[in-house]
Amino acid sequence: NKQRNEERRVRTRRLIERGAVLEGIFPLAPDLSGAEVKAFLIALSHLPGAVELTANLPKSGDTP
């Protein structure tokens, strides 16, 4: 139970940080619904070069 709470805390912090990054880059984000943000990100993922860009990102747990 203690481990589950810690994992939940870490996940919550990660989601908050990533949401803040998204809102900082795309100022319209706070006005969008969750479904609209998802559709926007999916549209971005279909842009030319997006697949290659994500393929070059470090994997979770990798050190830079």
C-alpha positions in Angstrom: 0.0 0.0 0.0 2.8 2.4 0.8 4.5 1.5 -2.5 1.3 2.1 -4.4 0.9 5.5 -2.8 4.4 6.4 -3.7 3.9 5.3 -7.3 0.7 7.3 -7.5 2.5 10.4 -6.1 5.3 10.0 -8.6 2.8 9.6 -11.5 0.7 12.6 -10.3 3.8 14.8 -10.2 4.8 13.6 -13.7 1.4 14.3 -15.1 1.3 17.8 -13.6 4.8 18.6 -14.9 4.0 17.4 -18.4 0.7 19.3 -18.4 2.6 22.5 -17.4 5.0 21.9 -20.3 2.1 21.5 -22.7 0.4 24.7 -21.5 3.7 26.6 -21.6 4.3 25.6 -25.3 0.7 25.8 -26.4 -1.0 28.7 -24.5 -4.4 27.6 -25.8 -4.2 24.3 -23.9 -5.9 25.5 -20.7 -9.1 26.3 -22.6 -9.3 22.9 -24.4 -11.1 19.9 -23.1 -9.2 16.6 -22.5 -10.6 15.3 -25.8 -9.5 18.4 -27.7 -6.0 18.2 -26.3 -5.9 14.5 -27.3 -7.1 15.3 -30.8 -4.5 18.1 -31.1 -1.6 15.8 -30.0 -2.8 13.1 -32.3 -2.8 15.6 -35.2 0.7 16.7 -34.3 1.8 13.0 -34.2 0.8 12.7 -37.9 2.9 15.6 -39.1 5.9 14.8 -41.3 8.9 13.9 -39.2 6.9 13.2 -36.0 7.6 9.4 -36.1 11.3 9.9 -36.6 11.4 12.6 -33.8 9.7 10.3 -31.3 11.9 7.4 -32.3 15.0 9.4 -31.3 13.6 10.3 -27.8 15.3 8.5 -24.9 13.4 5.6 -23.5 12.0 5.7 -20.0 14.7 5.0 -17.5 17.6 5.8 -19.9 20.1 8.4 -18.8 20.9 11.2 -21.2 
